[in-house]
Amino acid sequence: MKFAFFLLYLIQLLPFKIIHLIADGIGTLAYYAVAPRRKVGEVNLRKCFPEWSAAQRKAVLKSHFRHMGKLLFEYGLYWYAPAERLRKFVRYQDKHHLDNALAAGEKVILLYPHFTAFEMAVYTLNQDVPLTSMYSHQKNKAMDEQILKGRHRYDNVFLIGRNEGLRAIIKHLRKSDAPFLYLPDQDFGRHDSIFVDFFNIPTATISGLSRIAALTGAKVIPAIPTREADNTVTLRFYPAWEHFPGSDLHADTRRMNEFIEDRVREIPEQYFWLHKRFKTRPEGEAGFY
């Protein structure tokens, strides 16, 4: 593992364009070599985009593997590159939505779905804005230590263990001015999840967004990172949601999923398709994978 970290350190010394040429090559090879994850991606795309041709889904999945390669090979930049170098690769769009809310003393939840440029964008944002987020410890001790070290490199983040639950989030958000970075779009099992449509599929979805907003009065401001053609990243902020939360937990959670769907349709190759998003099924329904 230490050799892998050293290799990432060496890679980040390369010119940005060279890093991405390598990442594209490795991502293309991984499409063919990592069959189990390729099959997960094929299932996810077939379920979410049944109207697409098989050729279209294949093209998107191949592109997605290249984007995952970029994410992997950029970790050296996230962990070791000077902060000012990262700034060159990330631009903000409509950040006034966040700035105005914070200036007004509002509590903020940043709805931040899993797009492949999410690390590049958030490592830059954390230079400018203190953040609170959740963290799941890794099984590999060396990897866990390195990820935590990377997360804390700007001394501007507070991490809450995923096993600490909703109460810890509420407690910290009430006493802190830092926005809470909320990544809800993975399968965490049945506990604390409800089945809500995502691409017309009943999907186990954590409903914490509505609950946290209700208990803290926080504004929900979505933020979406998009990798551009030159491999730089645009982090776009959206207006705070009005009339949220409502009186219906299911409707609130569906609103969140629908927003994510709309963004996925805009840049489908950049969404996390290799995660078993639909692993947890309603009782009696056969598994997808």
ROZA-437167 format. One line per 2 residues: number of its first residue (from 1); their letters; for each residue x, y, z of C-alpha. Coordinates in nm, 4 decimals, decimal comma. Layout:
BEGIN
NUM	A	X Y Z ~ ... .
//
This chain:
BEGIN
1	MK	0,0000 0,0000 0,0000 ~ 0,2866 0,2393 0,0792 .
3	FA	0,4231 0,1779 -0,2707 ~ 0,0835 0,2770 -0,4168 .
5	FF	0,0924 0,6019 -0,2185 ~ 0,4483 0,6687 -0,3379 .
7	LL	0,3397 0,6031 -0,6966 ~ 0,0560 0,8541 -0,6609 .
9	YL	0,3041 1,1045 -0,5216 ~ 0,5233 1,0596 -0,8288 .
11	IQ	0,2273 1,0811 -1,0673 ~ 0,1159 1,4182 -0,9277 .
13	LL	0,4548 1,5605 -1,0266 ~ 0,3682 1,5051 -1,3920 .
15	PF	0,1992 1,7685 -1,6106 ~ -0,1796 1,7664 -1,5746 .
17	KI	-0,2317 1,6561 -1,9362 ~ 0,0043 1,3602 -1,8950 .
19	IH	-0,1735 1,2465 -1,5793 ~ -0,4969 1,2296 -1,7758 .
21	LI	-0,3458 1,0553 -2,0743 ~ -0,2308 0,7820 -1,8356 .
23	AD	-0,5690 0,7774 -1,6615 ~ -0,7532 0,7414 -1,9930 .
25	GI	-0,5361 0,4462 -2,0881 ~ -0,5758 0,2706 -1,7545 .
27	GT	-0,9497 0,3399 -1,7529 ~ -0,9863 0,1863 -2,0980 .
29	LA	-0,7930 -0,1235 -1,9897 ~ -0,9993 -0,1489 -1,6707 .
31	YY	-1,3211 -0,1626 -1,8743 ~ -1,2051 -0,4938 -2,0177 .
33	AV	-1,0062 -0,6234 -1,7201 ~ -1,2401 -0,5540 -1,4275 .
35	AP	-1,5319 -0,7664 -1,5415 ~ -1,7263 -0,7757 -1,2093 .
37	RR	-1,7534 -0,3969 -1,1929 ~ -1,8213 -0,3702 -1,5641 .
39	KV	-2,1189 -0,6032 -1,5152 ~ -2,2474 -0,3865 -1,2287 .
41	GE	-2,2277 -0,0826 -1,4547 ~ -2,4043 -0,2671 -1,7361 .
43	VN	-2,6914 -0,3636 -1,5051 ~ -2,7246 -0,0108 -1,3649 .
45	LR	-2,7306 0,1538 -1,7073 ~ -2,9727 -0,1035 -1,8479 .
47	KC	-3,2105 -0,0474 -1,5572 ~ -3,1847 0,3327 -1,5618 .
49	FP	-3,1797 0,3850 -1,9385 ~ -3,3826 0,1038 -2,0974 .
51	EW	-3,4658 0,3373 -2,3879 ~ -3,0998 0,3566 -2,4906 .
53	SA	-2,9478 0,1163 -2,7411 ~ -2,6936 -0,1367 -2,6155 .
55	AQ	-2,4269 0,0509 -2,8137 ~ -2,5107 0,3782 -2,6410 .
57	RK	-2,4935 0,2213 -2,2953 ~ -2,1610 0,0581 -2,3826 .
59	AV	-2,0140 0,3885 -2,4991 ~ -2,1227 0,5651 -2,1803 .
61	LK	-1,9816 0,2872 -1,9625 ~ -1,6474 0,2930 -2,1452 .
63	SH	-1,6306 0,6689 -2,0936 ~ -1,7234 0,6205 -1,7288 .
65	FR	-1,4292 0,3861 -1,6734 ~ -1,2002 0,6555 -1,8104 .
67	HM	-1,3555 0,9077 -1,5704 ~ -1,2974 0,6669 -1,2828 .
69	GK	-0,9365 0,6397 -1,3973 ~ -0,9087 1,0174 -1,3749 .
71	LL	-1,0508 1,0117 -1,0219 ~ -0,8025 0,7453 -0,9139 .
73	FE	-0,4932 0,9019 -1,0695 ~ -0,5771 1,2468 -0,9333 .
75	YG	-0,5513 1,1292 -0,5714 ~ -0,1863 1,2250 -0,5753 .
77	LY	-0,2939 1,5800 -0,6548 ~ -0,5542 1,5798 -0,3772 .
79	WY	-0,3147 1,4493 -0,1150 ~ 0,0243 1,5901 -0,2087 .
81	AP	0,0052 1,8758 -0,4611 ~ 0,0275 2,2365 -0,3414 .
83	AE	-0,3140 2,3854 -0,2713 ~ -0,2629 2,6574 -0,5314 .
85	RL	-0,2097 2,3938 -0,8003 ~ -0,5512 2,2412 -0,7316 .
87	RK	-0,7084 2,5841 -0,7607 ~ -0,5946 2,6053 -1,1229 .
89	FV	-0,8084 2,3060 -1,2137 ~ -1,1375 2,4021 -1,0450 .
91	RY	-1,3715 2,6916 -1,1133 ~ -1,6892 2,7851 -0,9290 .
93	QD	-2,0200 2,8630 -1,0952 ~ -2,2935 3,0503 -0,9085 .
95	KH	-2,1141 3,0172 -0,5746 ~ -2,3089 3,3214 -0,4592 .
97	HL	-2,5924 3,0848 -0,3653 ~ -2,3688 2,9407 -0,0944 .
99	DN	-2,1914 3,2639 -0,0034 ~ -2,5156 3,4578 0,0436 .
101	AL	-2,6668 3,1897 0,2657 ~ -2,3579 3,1760 0,4864 .
103	AA	-2,3363 3,5563 0,5033 ~ -2,6975 3,5614 0,6230 .
105	GE	-2,6112 3,3190 0,9036 ~ -2,8033 3,0299 0,7505 .
107	KV	-2,7250 2,6680 0,8249 ~ -2,6463 2,4933 0,4960 .
109	IL	-2,6628 2,1372 0,3700 ~ -2,4705 2,0912 0,0456 .
111	LY	-2,6444 1,8166 -0,1503 ~ -2,3453 1,6575 -0,3213 .
113	PH	-2,4183 1,3421 -0,5241 ~ -2,1501 1,0979 -0,6359 .
115	FT	-2,0081 1,2303 -0,9616 ~ -1,6566 1,1310 -1,0545 .
117	AF	-1,5032 1,4789 -1,0147 ~ -1,6348 1,5133 -0,6593 .
119	EM	-1,2935 1,4825 -0,4904 ~ -1,1161 1,7416 -0,7055 .
121	AV	-1,3957 1,9907 -0,6459 ~ -1,4319 1,9372 -0,2724 .
123	YT	-1,0571 1,9490 -0,2023 ~ -1,0578 2,2927 -0,3639 .
125	LN	-1,3786 2,4088 -0,1957 ~ -1,2427 2,3081 0,1443 .
127	QD	-0,9601 2,5578 0,0995 ~ -1,2214 2,8346 0,0974 .
129	VP	-1,5076 2,6980 0,3074 ~ -1,5029 2,4910 0,6285 .
131	LT	-1,6985 2,1697 0,5815 ~ -1,8623 1,8977 0,7856 .
133	SM	-1,9038 1,5543 0,6353 ~ -1,9464 1,1871 0,7183 .
135	YS	-1,6744 0,9260 0,6933 ~ -1,6823 0,5472 0,6685 .
137	HQ	-1,3638 0,3882 0,7984 ~ -1,1735 0,1674 0,5541 .
139	KN	-1,0888 -0,1945 0,6317 ~ -0,7271 -0,1395 0,5310 .
141	KA	-0,5581 0,0542 0,8127 ~ -0,2955 0,2217 0,5931 .
143	MD	-0,5604 0,3349 0,3441 ~ -0,7828 0,4605 0,6265 .
145	EQ	-0,5005 0,6644 0,7761 ~ -0,4026 0,8159 0,4402 .
147	IL	-0,7603 0,9092 0,3474 ~ -0,8142 1,0728 0,6869 .
149	KG	-0,4844 1,2579 0,6562 ~ -0,5873 1,3811 0,3135 .
151	RH	-0,9301 1,4896 0,4331 ~ -0,7702 1,6990 0,7091 .
153	RY	-0,4902 1,8520 0,5020 ~ -0,6401 2,2034 0,5244 .
155	DN	-0,7451 2,1738 0,8917 ~ -1,0837 2,2944 0,7748 .
157	VF	-1,3099 1,9907 0,7967 ~ -1,4991 1,8064 1,0719 .
159	LI	-1,5711 1,4405 1,0038 ~ -1,8514 1,2419 1,1658 .
161	GR	-1,8286 0,8627 1,1633 ~ -2,1118 0,7044 0,9692 .
163	NE	-2,1844 0,4791 1,2651 ~ -2,2496 0,7842 1,4843 .
165	GL	-2,5809 0,8379 1,3074 ~ -2,8229 1,1238 1,2593 .
167	RA	-2,8043 1,2540 1,6162 ~ -2,4335 1,3384 1,5839 .
169	II	-2,4984 1,5258 1,2587 ~ -2,7799 1,7305 1,4118 .
171	KH	-2,5758 1,8119 1,7217 ~ -2,2774 1,9337 1,5253 .
173	LR	-2,4743 2,1256 1,2621 ~ -2,6629 2,3174 1,5319 .
175	KS	-2,3405 2,4457 1,6879 ~ -2,1323 2,4914 1,3714 .
177	DA	-2,1455 2,7409 1,0869 ~ -1,9776 2,4966 0,8473 .
179	PF	-2,1940 2,3571 0,5658 ~ -2,2716 1,9868 0,5904 .
181	LY	-2,1602 1,7952 0,2808 ~ -2,4320 1,5373 0,2193 .
183	LP	-2,3765 1,2427 -0,0184 ~ -2,6950 1,0336 -0,0016 .
185	DQ	-2,6982 0,8380 -0,3269 ~ -2,5530 0,5028 -0,2297 .
187	DF	-2,7090 0,1831 -0,0985 ~ -2,6667 0,1707 0,2805 .
189	GR	-2,9082 -0,1185 0,3297 ~ -3,2528 -0,1166 0,4844 .
191	HD	-3,1590 0,0612 0,8061 ~ -3,2758 0,4247 0,7943 .
193	SI	-3,3714 0,3833 0,4265 ~ -3,7060 0,4065 0,2523 .
195	FV	-3,7914 0,2846 -0,0956 ~ -3,8269 0,5802 -0,3297 .
197	DF	-3,8150 0,5820 -0,7088 ~ -3,4827 0,6558 -0,8743 .
199	FN	-3,5044 0,6299 -1,2526 ~ -3,8452 0,4612 -1,2022 .
201	IP	-3,6876 0,1914 -0,9848 ~ -3,7898 0,1515 -0,6179 .
203	TA	-3,4550 0,2267 -0,4538 ~ -3,3420 0,2066 -0,0904 .
205	TI	-3,2680 0,5721 -0,0152 ~ -3,1595 0,7326 0,3091 .
207	SG	-3,4086 1,0008 0,4077 ~ -3,1756 1,2086 0,6232 .
209	LS	-3,1848 1,5195 0,4034 ~ -3,5420 1,6025 0,4977 .
211	RI	-3,4909 1,5143 0,8630 ~ -3,1700 1,7116 0,9064 .
213	AA	-3,3192 2,0160 0,7342 ~ -3,6307 1,9968 0,9534 .
215	LT	-3,4383 1,9626 1,2803 ~ -3,1780 2,2321 1,2093 .
217	GA	-3,3589 2,4757 0,9803 ~ -3,0776 2,4331 0,7292 .
219	KV	-3,1094 2,5389 0,3670 ~ -3,0453 2,2723 0,1035 .
221	IP	-2,8090 2,3988 -0,1677 ~ -2,7118 2,1405 -0,4313 .
223	AI	-2,3590 2,1415 -0,5725 ~ -2,2586 1,9393 -0,8793 .
225	PT	-1,8994 1,8903 -1,0049 ~ -1,8577 1,8488 -1,3807 .
227	RE	-1,5360 1,7551 -1,5567 ~ -1,4868 1,9598 -1,8699 .
229	AD	-1,3264 1,8553 -2,1983 ~ -0,9863 1,9876 -2,0840 .
231	NT	-1,0174 1,7811 -1,7606 ~ -1,0628 2,0856 -1,5395 .
233	VT	-1,3686 2,0834 -1,3141 ~ -1,6621 2,3207 -1,2762 .
235	LR	-1,8387 2,3123 -0,9392 ~ -2,1866 2,4525 -0,9929 .
237	FY	-2,4045 2,5643 -0,7039 ~ -2,7829 2,5705 -0,7354 .
239	PA	-3,0368 2,7946 -0,5605 ~ -3,1489 2,6892 -0,2141 .
241	WE	-3,4595 2,4735 -0,2334 ~ -3,7806 2,6484 -0,1454 .
243	HF	-4,0556 2,4839 0,0579 ~ -3,8193 2,2142 0,1824 .
245	PG	-3,8696 2,0089 0,3829 ~ -4,2380 1,9535 0,3305 .
247	SD	-4,4835 1,7487 0,5317 ~ -4,4227 1,4239 0,3400 .
249	LH	-4,0918 1,2463 0,3981 ~ -4,1402 1,0263 0,0930 .
251	AD	-4,2113 1,3264 -0,1314 ~ -3,9055 1,5110 0,0023 .
253	TR	-3,6822 1,2129 -0,0672 ~ -3,8297 1,1703 -0,4133 .
255	RM	-3,7558 1,5375 -0,4817 ~ -3,3920 1,4707 -0,3974 .
257	NE	-3,3745 1,1634 -0,6212 ~ -3,5439 1,3470 -0,9059 .
259	FI	-3,2911 1,6299 -0,8849 ~ -3,0057 1,3796 -0,9004 .
261	ED	-3,1696 1,2032 -1,1975 ~ -3,1845 1,5306 -1,3884 .
263	RV	-2,8159 1,5983 -1,3290 ~ -2,7216 1,2408 -1,4246 .
265	RE	-2,9018 1,2795 -1,7579 ~ -2,6879 1,5865 -1,8285 .
267	IP	-2,3543 1,4057 -1,7763 ~ -2,4354 1,0325 -1,7556 .
269	EQ	-2,0770 0,9188 -1,8094 ~ -1,9690 1,1001 -1,4918 .
271	YF	-2,2091 0,9387 -1,2459 ~ -2,1007 0,6506 -1,0184 .
273	WL	-2,2294 0,3492 -1,2147 ~ -1,9953 0,0906 -1,0634 .
275	HK	-2,1663 0,1016 -0,7222 ~ -2,4422 -0,1556 -0,6554 .
277	RF	-2,6995 0,1180 -0,6111 ~ -2,9955 -0,1217 -0,6351 .
279	KT	-2,8568 -0,4041 -0,4213 ~ -3,1257 -0,3727 -0,1534 .
281	RP	-3,4587 -0,4743 -0,3011 ~ -3,8133 -0,4655 -0,1631 .
283	EG	-3,9176 -0,7815 0,0157 ~ -3,9782 -1,0662 -0,2277 .
285	EA	-3,8130 -0,8978 -0,5257 ~ -3,5209 -1,0718 -0,6945 .
287	GF	-3,1793 -0,9049 -0,6849 ~ -3,0379 -0,7221 -0,9850 .
289	Y	-2,6788 -0,8331 -0,9511 .
//
